[in-house]
Amino acid sequence: MADYDLAIIGGGLNGVSLARDAAGRGLRVILIEQGDLGGAASSATSRLVHGDLAALERRSFLRVRNALAERDVWLSIAPHVVRPTRFAVPAHANERPQWQLRAGLWLYDRLASHNRLPAATTLDVTHHPVGDALKRPIGTAFEYSDCVVDDSRLVVLTALDAAERGAAIRTGARCVRADRDRIWRLAIIDRGHRRIVTSRALANATGAWSVSTAETVLRQPAPRVTARQVSQIVVPRLFDADAVYVFQNSDGRLIFAQPYERDFTLIGTVAHGFKGDPAVVAMPAADVAYLCKAATRYFRSDIQPADVVRTVSGANMMLLRGTDGERLETVMSLDAGRAKAPLLTMCGGDVTTARRRAEQAVSGLAKFYPMSPRWTAKAPLPGGDFAWERFEDLIDDARERWRFLSEAEARRLTGAYGTRLAEILGDANSRADLGAAFGPQLTEAEVRYLMTREWARFPEDVLWRRTKLGLTLPAAERDALAAFMATATGDRGILLAREGDGDSPARAVELQSIGG
């Protein structure tokens, strides 16, 4: 008998979504990730959970409708990390006519089956806060509702839910060989130790590593895919409005500018083909200049590459199908035959539809062994067991219970942990009760929780994926964090794997300093 029913290689959003779905259906699951959860493209998304206006323009109405339905699911099961936001589309004289924008957003609202979010409206931005940061003579904007998400937190919470339902999550573990017969036999290097595990089915969810994994580890035919790089820039805060701007660029693309960690603005995305090592995905200077120019076309501020604080880039795969090389966003295939253990391949796709993709993929395995019905659309992620309309109430409750929290601290912590915040703060009556401090917000209590419950191994796991506090944490505090984590685990190698080391074992997204 095999050790597991499903082994998953890859701990990005696709991999952890498969693990959560399968574990909740009663399957024995193991997930193997060589670095950190969400360490690659899953932490470099557009951070949007939406129906995709660009798809609406291509008349992909069913796709938009399905995505909007998934948006509502995420808002229901993860209301702490998926937040409703108003999106503003300034009307530019040289771009799409106003009647087209108005009609498109009217249809967008109608395609949402159970839309509890405010409908699209027309704004006179000369007398509205949305217009304060915009150039004149822009006088009109169209506002609609969608959601933003903390993508890397979503990955970790999905993995946490999978683990609580019985899945084994192994980070810092690498599958070096997989032999296929009636079952899969996997050789894994886990924390320097070699072990063998067996599984009735295997999922290749390694993202940009899908081809190399298929060829060198699985020794199976590789999917016909092409790599695509997606990049964004982070600049100091450009506007005070609590909204996401959607800019129509002169080449027809839509550029998003959204609030990012209170003091910054995230601008993106730009995408193109990618060749090279997916563990080191650097943003070209031309892409930085492109996004700066696109944003400057609308904002009063003159945004230059020297203003860029960070760049965020990731690479993923898209499927090539047919002789014309048609590109599709998602790779999802199931290979199984007589006397051959099933092989599931899944990579690509956006954040919005990740849960549904995993649900469909796991359902495809039902012919091989029994499992319980689909369930993930109704079950909240850890900390998400509250109505999204009560998010502000939770912040007030946190400040009432832990009076030493500032409004900014309470908002960050509630947005990350939801109703599970008490597992970190406990009965603390003062900041001193939370142990050592690493900068103004990060405490020993939170770091210990992230290490013991959420698989954080290196400082960058804490500073860039579990939180985004690396944007403002001074170098001395980062060193103190590294020393604390090394002492807590007895692993002095952590001191050598701080943020900025390009060969860090957990590093897969290039977070590159531009402006010093």
C-alpha positions as CSV (number, residue, x, y, z in Angstrom):
1,M,0.0,0.0,0.0
2,A,1.3,3.5,-0.9
3,D,2.2,6.0,1.8
4,Y,0.0,8.7,0.2
5,D,-2.9,9.0,-2.2
6,L,-1.5,12.2,-3.8
7,A,2.0,13.6,-3.8
8,I,2.3,17.2,-5.0
9,I,5.6,18.8,-6.1
10,G,5.5,22.6,-5.8
11,G,4.2,24.9,-3.0
12,G,2.8,27.8,-5.1
13,L,-0.9,28.7,-5.1
14,N,-1.7,25.8,-7.5
15,G,0.1,23.2,-5.3
16,V,-1.4,24.3,-2.0
17,S,-4.8,24.6,-3.5
18,L,-4.6,21.0,-4.7
19,A,-3.4,19.9,-1.3
20,R,-6.3,21.7,0.5
21,D,-8.9,20.3,-1.8
22,A,-7.6,16.7,-1.8
23,A,-7.0,16.6,2.0
24,G,-10.5,17.9,2.7
25,R,-11.9,15.1,0.5
26,G,-10.2,12.5,2.7
27,L,-7.1,11.8,0.6
28,R,-3.7,11.2,2.2
29,V,-1.6,14.1,0.8
30,I,2.0,15.2,0.9
31,L,3.3,18.5,-0.6
32,I,7.0,18.9,-1.4
33,E,8.4,22.4,-1.9
34,Q,12.1,23.0,-2.3
35,G,12.0,26.6,-1.0
36,D,9.3,28.5,0.7
37,L,5.5,28.4,0.1
38,G,4.6,30.9,-2.6
39,G,8.2,31.7,-3.1
40,A,8.0,32.3,-6.9
41,A,5.2,33.6,-9.2
42,S,2.5,33.2,-6.5
43,S,4.1,36.1,-4.7
44,A,4.4,38.3,-7.8
45,T,0.8,38.5,-9.0
46,S,-1.2,41.6,-9.7
47,R,-2.8,41.1,-6.3
48,L,-6.2,41.4,-7.9
49,V,-9.2,39.1,-7.4
50,H,-11.5,40.2,-10.3
51,G,-13.5,39.3,-13.3
52,D,-10.8,40.8,-15.7
53,L,-12.0,43.7,-17.7
54,A,-9.6,42.9,-20.5
55,A,-11.3,39.5,-20.9
56,L,-14.7,41.3,-21.1
57,E,-13.3,43.4,-24.0
58,R,-12.3,40.2,-25.8
59,R,-15.9,39.1,-25.3
60,S,-15.0,36.2,-23.1
61,F,-18.2,36.6,-21.2
62,L,-18.4,33.1,-19.7
63,R,-14.8,33.4,-18.4
64,V,-15.7,36.8,-16.8
65,R,-18.8,35.4,-15.2
66,N,-17.0,32.4,-13.7
67,A,-14.2,34.7,-12.4
68,L,-16.7,37.0,-10.8
69,A,-18.4,34.0,-9.1
70,E,-15.0,33.0,-7.8
71,R,-14.3,36.5,-6.6
72,D,-17.5,36.2,-4.4
73,V,-16.3,32.8,-3.1
74,W,-12.9,34.3,-2.0
75,L,-14.6,37.2,-0.4
76,S,-16.7,34.7,1.6
77,I,-14.0,32.3,2.7
78,A,-11.0,34.6,3.0
79,P,-12.4,38.0,4.0
80,H,-9.2,39.0,5.9
81,V,-6.8,38.7,3.0
82,V,-9.3,39.4,0.1
83,R,-10.8,42.9,0.5
84,P,-13.4,44.7,-1.6
85,T,-12.2,47.9,-3.2
86,R,-13.4,50.5,-5.6
87,F,-11.6,50.7,-8.9
88,A,-11.4,54.0,-10.8
89,V,-11.0,54.2,-14.6
90,P,-10.1,57.8,-15.6
91,A,-11.5,58.7,-19.0
92,H,-8.7,59.7,-21.2
93,A,-9.5,61.7,-24.4
94,N,-7.2,59.6,-26.5
95,E,-8.4,56.2,-25.4
96,R,-11.7,54.3,-25.2
97,P,-14.8,56.5,-25.5
98,Q,-16.8,57.1,-22.4
99,W,-19.9,55.3,-23.7
100,Q,-17.8,52.2,-24.2
101,L,-16.5,52.3,-20.7
102,R,-19.9,52.9,-19.2
103,A,-21.5,50.1,-21.2
104,G,-18.7,47.7,-20.4
105,L,-18.9,48.3,-16.6
106,W,-22.7,48.0,-16.8
107,L,-22.3,44.5,-18.4
108,Y,-19.5,43.7,-15.8
109,D,-22.0,44.3,-13.0
110,R,-24.7,42.2,-14.7
111,L,-22.3,39.2,-15.1
112,A,-21.9,38.9,-11.4
113,S,-24.5,36.4,-10.3
114,H,-24.8,37.5,-6.6
115,N,-23.2,40.9,-6.6
116,R,-23.2,42.3,-3.1
117,L,-20.7,45.0,-3.9
118,P,-21.6,48.5,-5.0
119,A,-22.5,49.0,-8.7
120,A,-20.5,51.0,-11.1
121,T,-20.9,54.8,-11.1
122,T,-19.7,57.8,-13.0
123,L,-17.5,60.3,-11.0
124,D,-16.8,64.0,-11.6
125,V,-13.2,63.8,-10.4
126,T,-12.8,67.6,-10.3
127,H,-14.9,67.4,-7.1
128,H,-13.9,63.9,-5.8
129,P,-10.9,62.6,-3.8
130,V,-10.1,60.2,-6.7
131,G,-9.2,63.2,-8.8
132,D,-6.8,64.8,-6.4
133,A,-3.8,62.9,-7.7
134,L,-4.8,63.1,-11.4
135,K,-3.7,65.4,-14.1
136,R,-6.0,67.9,-15.7
137,P,-8.0,68.0,-17.9
138,I,-9.1,64.5,-16.8
139,G,-12.6,65.3,-15.4
140,T,-14.4,62.0,-15.5
141,A,-13.8,58.6,-14.1
142,F,-15.8,55.4,-13.9
143,E,-15.8,53.6,-10.6
144,Y,-16.6,49.9,-10.1
145,S,-16.1,47.2,-7.5
146,D,-13.6,44.4,-7.4
147,C,-11.2,42.9,-4.8
148,V,-7.5,43.0,-3.9
149,V,-5.7,40.2,-2.2
150,D,-2.5,39.6,-0.2
151,D,-1.3,36.8,-2.6
152,S,1.5,35.4,-0.5
153,R,-0.7,35.3,2.6
154,L,-3.4,33.5,0.6
155,V,-0.9,30.8,-0.3
156,V,0.2,30.2,3.3
157,L,-3.3,30.2,4.7
158,T,-4.4,27.6,2.0
159,A,-1.4,25.4,3.0
160,L,-2.3,25.8,6.7
161,D,-5.9,24.7,6.0
162,A,-4.5,21.7,4.1
163,A,-2.3,20.8,7.0
164,E,-5.1,21.1,9.5
165,R,-7.0,18.6,7.4
166,G,-4.2,16.1,7.4
167,A,-1.9,17.0,4.6
168,A,1.9,16.8,5.2
169,I,3.6,20.0,4.1
170,R,7.3,19.7,3.6
171,T,9.2,22.9,2.8
172,G,12.9,23.0,2.2
173,A,12.5,19.5,0.7
174,R,13.3,18.6,-2.9
175,C,12.1,15.7,-5.0
176,V,15.2,14.5,-6.9
177,R,13.7,11.4,-8.6
178,A,10.2,9.9,-9.2
179,D,9.8,6.4,-10.6
180,R,6.4,5.6,-12.2
181,D,4.8,2.2,-12.1
182,R,1.4,1.2,-10.6
183,I,2.4,3.7,-7.9
184,W,4.9,6.5,-7.8
185,R,8.1,6.1,-5.8
186,L,9.7,9.4,-4.9
187,A,13.2,10.1,-3.6
188,I,13.2,13.3,-1.5
189,I,16.0,15.2,0.1
190,D,14.5,16.7,3.2
191,R,16.7,18.9,5.4
192,G,19.7,17.1,4.1
193,H,18.3,13.6,4.7
194,R,17.2,11.3,1.8
195,R,13.9,9.5,2.2
196,I,11.6,7.5,0.0
197,V,7.9,8.0,-0.1
198,T,5.3,6.3,-2.3
199,S,2.0,7.7,-3.7
200,R,-0.9,6.5,-5.8
201,A,-0.9,9.7,-7.8
202,L,1.5,12.6,-8.4
203,A,0.9,16.2,-9.3
204,N,3.5,18.4,-11.0
205,A,2.7,21.9,-9.8
206,T,6.1,23.4,-10.1
207,G,5.2,26.4,-12.2
208,A,8.1,27.8,-14.1
209,W,10.0,24.6,-13.3
210,S,7.3,22.3,-14.9
211,V,9.4,21.4,-17.9
212,S,12.6,20.7,-16.1
213,T,10.8,18.7,-13.4
214,A,9.0,16.6,-16.1
215,E,12.3,15.9,-17.9
216,T,14.8,15.4,-15.2
217,V,12.8,14.3,-12.1
218,L,9.8,12.5,-13.5
219,R,11.4,11.5,-16.8
220,Q,8.1,12.0,-18.5
221,P,7.2,13.9,-21.7
222,A,7.2,17.7,-20.9
223,P,4.1,19.8,-21.6
224,R,4.3,22.2,-24.5
225,V,4.5,25.4,-22.6
226,T,6.2,28.8,-22.8
227,A,7.5,30.9,-20.0
228,R,6.1,34.3,-19.3
229,Q,7.5,36.9,-16.9
230,V,5.2,39.3,-15.0
231,S,6.6,42.4,-13.3
232,Q,5.5,45.3,-11.1
233,I,7.1,48.3,-9.4
234,V,6.8,49.7,-5.9
235,V,7.1,53.5,-5.4
236,P,6.4,55.8,-2.5
237,R,2.7,56.5,-2.0
238,L,1.2,58.6,-4.9
239,F,-2.3,59.2,-3.7
240,D,-4.5,59.3,-0.6
241,A,-7.7,57.8,-2.1
242,D,-8.6,54.4,-0.9
243,A,-9.0,53.0,-4.4
244,V,-7.2,51.2,-7.2
245,Y,-6.6,53.2,-10.4
246,V,-7.1,51.5,-13.8
247,F,-5.2,53.4,-16.5
248,Q,-5.7,52.8,-20.2
249,N,-2.3,52.9,-21.7
250,S,-1.6,54.1,-25.3
251,D,-0.8,50.6,-26.4
252,G,-4.2,49.3,-25.2
253,R,-3.0,47.6,-22.0
254,L,-4.6,48.3,-18.7
255,I,-2.2,49.4,-15.9
256,F,-3.2,49.2,-12.3
257,A,-1.9,51.5,-9.5
258,Q,-3.0,50.3,-6.0
259,P,-2.3,51.2,-2.4
260,Y,0.5,49.0,-1.0
261,E,1.3,48.6,2.7
262,R,0.0,52.1,3.6
263,D,3.1,54.1,2.5
264,F,3.6,52.8,-1.0
265,T,2.0,52.3,-4.4
266,L,2.2,49.2,-6.5
267,I,2.1,49.7,-10.2
268,G,1.8,47.0,-12.8
269,T,1.7,44.8,-14.6
270,V,4.0,44.3,-17.6
271,A,4.3,40.8,-19.1
272,H,6.4,39.2,-21.8
273,G,8.2,36.0,-22.7
274,F,11.0,34.8,-20.4
275,K,14.1,32.7,-20.8
276,G,16.5,31.9,-18.1
277,D,16.6,30.6,-14.5
278,P,13.1,31.1,-12.9
279,A,14.8,31.3,-9.5
280,V,16.3,34.6,-10.5
281,V,13.7,36.7,-12.4
282,A,15.0,40.3,-12.6
283,M,12.9,43.2,-14.1
284,P,14.5,44.8,-17.1
285,A,15.1,48.5,-17.0
286,A,12.9,49.0,-20.1
287,D,9.9,47.5,-18.1
288,V,10.5,49.8,-15.2
289,A,10.6,52.8,-17.6
290,Y,7.4,51.6,-19.3
291,L,5.4,51.4,-16.0
292,C,6.8,54.8,-14.9
293,K,5.7,56.4,-18.2
294,A,2.3,54.8,-18.1
295,A,1.6,56.0,-14.6
296,T,3.0,59.5,-15.3
297,R,0.5,59.9,-18.1
298,Y,-2.2,60.1,-15.5
299,F,-0.7,61.1,-12.2
300,R,0.4,64.7,-11.4
301,S,3.6,63.3,-10.0
302,D,6.4,62.8,-12.4
303,I,7.4,59.1,-11.7
304,Q,11.0,58.2,-12.7
305,P,12.9,54.9,-12.4
306,A,14.9,56.5,-9.6
307,D,11.7,56.7,-7.5
308,V,11.2,52.9,-7.6
309,V,11.8,51.4,-4.2
310,R,11.4,47.7,-5.2
311,T,10.6,45.6,-8.2
312,V,8.5,42.4,-8.0
313,S,8.9,39.8,-10.8
314,G,7.9,36.2,-11.3
315,A,7.8,33.7,-14.1
316,N,5.2,31.1,-14.9
317,M,4.2,28.9,-17.7
318,M,1.4,29.0,-20.4
319,L,0.2,26.2,-22.5
320,L,1.1,26.0,-26.2
321,R,-1.7,24.2,-28.1
322,G,-2.1,23.6,-31.8
323,T,0.3,24.2,-34.7
324,D,-0.2,27.9,-34.5
325,G,1.2,28.0,-31.0
326,E,-2.0,29.4,-29.5
327,R,-1.3,30.6,-25.9
328,L,-3.6,29.7,-23.1
329,E,-3.1,30.8,-19.5
330,T,-3.6,27.5,-17.6
331,V,-1.9,24.1,-18.0
332,M,-4.0,21.3,-16.6
333,S,-3.7,17.7,-17.8
334,L,-4.2,14.3,-16.4
335,D,-2.1,11.4,-17.8
336,A,-3.2,7.9,-16.7
337,G,-3.4,4.5,-18.3
338,R,-3.4,0.8,-17.6
339,A,-0.7,0.0,-15.1
340,K,0.4,3.6,-14.9
341,A,-0.1,5.7,-11.8
342,P,-1.9,9.0,-12.6
343,L,0.2,12.1,-13.3
344,L,-1.5,15.5,-12.9
345,T,0.2,18.6,-14.4
346,M,-1.0,22.0,-13.4
347,C,0.6,25.4,-13.8
348,G,-0.3,28.9,-14.8
349,G,-3.6,30.6,-14.3
350,D,-4.5,33.6,-12.1
351,V,-5.2,33.9,-8.4
352,T,-9.0,34.4,-8.9
353,T,-9.7,31.0,-10.3
354,A,-7.1,28.9,-8.4
355,R,-9.6,27.3,-6.0
356,R,-11.8,26.2,-8.9
357,R,-8.9,24.9,-10.9
358,A,-7.8,22.7,-8.0
359,E,-11.4,21.5,-7.5
360,Q,-11.7,20.4,-11.1
361,A,-8.2,18.8,-11.0
362,V,-8.9,16.7,-7.9
363,S,-12.3,15.7,-9.2
364,G,-10.5,14.2,-12.1
365,L,-8.9,11.7,-9.8
366,A,-12.3,10.5,-8.5
367,K,-12.2,7.7,-11.1
368,F,-9.1,6.2,-9.4
369,Y,-10.2,6.2,-5.8
370,P,-13.3,7.3,-3.9
371,M,-13.5,10.7,-2.2
372,S,-16.0,13.0,-0.6
373,P,-17.8,15.7,-2.6
374,R,-16.5,19.2,-3.5
375,W,-16.3,21.4,-0.5
376,T,-13.8,24.3,-0.7
377,A,-16.3,27.0,-1.9
378,K,-18.0,27.0,1.5
379,A,-15.3,26.4,4.1
380,P,-13.4,29.5,5.3
381,L,-9.6,29.6,5.3
382,P,-7.9,29.9,8.8
383,G,-9.0,33.2,10.4
384,G,-11.6,33.8,7.8
385,D,-14.7,32.7,9.7
386,F,-16.5,36.1,9.7
387,A,-18.5,38.1,7.2
388,W,-16.4,40.5,5.1
389,E,-18.6,43.4,6.1
390,R,-17.4,42.9,9.7
391,F,-13.7,43.5,8.9
392,E,-13.6,47.0,10.4
393,D,-15.4,45.7,13.5
394,L,-12.6,43.1,14.0
395,I,-10.1,45.9,13.9
396,D,-12.0,47.8,16.6
397,D,-12.3,44.6,18.7
398,A,-8.5,44.1,18.4
399,R,-7.8,47.6,19.6
400,E,-10.2,47.2,22.4
401,R,-8.7,43.9,23.6
402,W,-5.1,44.8,23.0
403,R,-5.0,48.5,23.8
404,F,-1.3,48.9,23.0
405,L,-2.0,48.3,19.3
406,S,-2.0,51.3,17.0
407,E,-4.7,51.5,14.3
408,A,-2.1,50.6,11.7
409,E,-0.9,47.6,13.7
410,A,-4.4,46.4,14.3
411,R,-5.3,46.7,10.6
412,R,-2.2,44.8,9.5
413,L,-2.5,42.0,12.0
414,T,-6.3,41.6,11.4
415,G,-5.7,41.6,7.7
416,A,-3.1,38.8,8.0
417,Y,-4.6,36.6,10.7
418,G,-8.3,37.5,11.0
419,T,-10.0,35.7,13.9
420,R,-6.8,33.8,14.8
421,L,-5.0,36.9,16.0
422,A,-5.4,35.8,19.6
423,E,-3.1,32.8,18.9
424,I,-0.3,35.4,18.5
425,L,-1.2,38.1,21.0
426,G,-2.8,35.9,23.6
427,D,-3.3,37.6,27.0
428,A,-0.7,40.3,26.3
429,N,-1.3,43.5,28.2
430,S,1.6,45.5,26.8
431,R,4.0,45.3,23.9
432,A,6.7,44.0,26.3
433,D,4.6,40.9,26.8
434,L,5.2,40.0,23.1
435,G,9.0,39.6,23.6
436,A,11.7,41.1,21.5
437,A,10.8,43.7,18.9
438,F,12.2,43.9,15.4
439,G,11.3,47.3,14.3
440,P,8.1,49.1,15.3
441,Q,5.6,46.4,14.4
442,L,7.2,42.9,14.2
443,T,7.5,41.1,17.5
444,E,9.0,37.9,18.8
445,A,5.5,36.5,19.4
446,E,4.5,36.9,15.8
447,V,7.8,35.5,14.5
448,R,7.5,32.4,16.7
449,Y,4.0,31.8,15.4
450,L,5.2,32.1,11.8
451,M,8.0,29.7,12.4
452,T,6.0,27.1,14.3
453,R,2.7,27.3,12.5
454,E,3.4,28.8,9.0
455,W,6.7,27.2,7.9
456,A,8.8,30.4,8.0
457,R,12.4,29.4,7.9
458,F,14.4,32.4,6.8
459,P,14.0,36.2,7.5
460,E,12.8,36.8,4.0
461,D,10.0,34.3,4.5
462,V,8.8,36.6,7.3
463,L,9.6,39.9,5.8
464,W,8.4,39.5,2.3
465,R,5.8,36.7,2.2
466,R,4.2,36.3,5.6
467,T,4.4,40.2,6.0
468,K,5.7,43.0,3.8
469,L,7.6,44.6,6.6
470,G,10.8,44.3,4.7
471,L,9.9,47.4,2.9
472,T,10.6,49.6,5.9
473,L,12.7,47.4,8.3
474,P,16.2,48.8,8.8
475,A,19.2,46.6,8.1
476,A,20.1,46.4,11.8
477,E,16.7,45.0,12.7
478,R,16.9,42.5,9.8
479,D,20.2,41.3,11.3
480,A,18.6,41.0,14.7
481,L,15.7,39.0,13.2
482,A,18.1,36.6,11.5
483,A,20.1,36.1,14.7
484,F,16.9,35.4,16.6
485,M,15.6,32.9,14.0
486,A,19.0,31.1,14.0
487,T,19.0,30.8,17.7
488,A,15.4,29.6,17.8
489,T,16.1,26.8,15.4
490,G,19.7,26.1,16.1
491,D,20.4,26.7,12.4
492,R,23.3,29.2,11.8
493,G,22.8,28.9,8.1
494,I,19.9,31.3,8.5
495,L,22.4,34.1,9.2
496,L,23.7,33.5,5.7
497,A,20.3,33.5,4.0
498,R,19.1,36.9,4.8
499,E,17.1,39.0,2.2
500,G,19.4,40.2,-0.5
501,D,21.4,37.0,-0.9
502,G,20.6,35.9,-4.5
503,D,21.4,32.2,-3.8
504,S,19.2,32.0,-0.7
505,P,17.5,28.6,-0.6
506,A,14.1,30.2,-0.2
507,R,14.6,32.9,-2.8
508,A,12.5,32.6,-6.0
509,V,11.0,36.0,-6.6
510,E,13.5,38.7,-7.4
511,L,12.9,41.7,-5.1
512,Q,15.4,44.1,-6.4
513,S,16.4,47.5,-5.1
514,I,16.4,50.2,-7.8
515,G,16.6,53.5,-6.1
516,G,19.1,52.7,-3.4
